[in-house]
Amino acid sequence: MVEGGDRAVPAQAIAVYEESSRRVKLGIAEWAKFKETKLPQLNQQLREGSLAPIAISEIEQEVEFLMSR
């Protein structure tokens, strides 16, 4: 909407962008916190149950690859 128009960016578009940007930053921060705090605990429980731990870095790499296609 913003890139394709010849006129000034509507205030509503800017407001939507700012709100979504804020929410994305919060989501990324929550994800980082989860990976640092809860994921190690979960992986330890999985190992104790003779299950494979969750390898987030591999999952993130695959997602990044698929999104860049």
C-alpha positions in Angstrom: 0.0 0.0 0.0 2.7 2.4 1.0 5.3 1.5 -1.7 2.8 1.3 -4.6 1.0 4.6 -4.1 1.6 8.0 -5.7 0.0 10.0 -2.9 0.9 10.6 0.7 0.8 7.6 3.1 -2.6 7.5 4.9 -2.4 8.0 8.7 -4.3 4.7 9.1 -1.5 2.8 7.2 1.1 4.3 9.4 -0.8 3.5 12.6 -1.3 -0.2 11.4 2.4 -0.4 10.7 3.4 1.0 14.1 1.1 -1.3 15.9 2.1 -4.4 14.0 5.8 -3.4 14.4 5.4 -3.1 18.2 3.6 -6.5 18.4 6.3 -8.2 16.3 9.1 -6.8 18.5 7.2 -8.0 21.6 6.8 -11.5 20.0 10.4 -11.7 19.1 11.4 -10.7 22.6 9.1 -13.3 24.1 10.5 -16.0 21.7 14.1 -15.1 22.7 13.2 -15.3 26.4 11.5 -18.7 25.9 14.6 -20.0 24.1 16.9 -18.8 26.9 14.7 -19.9 29.9 12.1 -22.5 29.2 13.5 -24.4 26.3 16.6 -25.6 28.2 14.2 -26.9 30.9 12.0 -28.6 28.4 15.0 -30.2 26.6 16.3 -31.5 29.9 12.9 -33.1 30.6 12.9 -34.6 27.1 16.4 -36.1 27.7 15.3 -37.5 31.0 12.5 -39.2 29.2 14.9 -40.6 26.6 13.5 -38.3 23.9 15.4 -36.1 21.6 15.7 -32.5 22.5 14.2 -29.7 20.4 16.8 -28.2 18.1 15.5 -24.7 17.6 18.5 -23.5 15.6 17.8 -26.1 13.0 14.1 -25.2 12.8 14.9 -21.5 12.6 17.3 -22.1 9.8 14.8 -24.2 7.8 12.1 -21.5 8.3 14.5 -18.8 7.2 15.4 -20.8 4.1 11.8 -21.4 3.2 10.8 -17.8 3.7 13.6 -16.6 1.5 12.6 -18.6 -1.5 
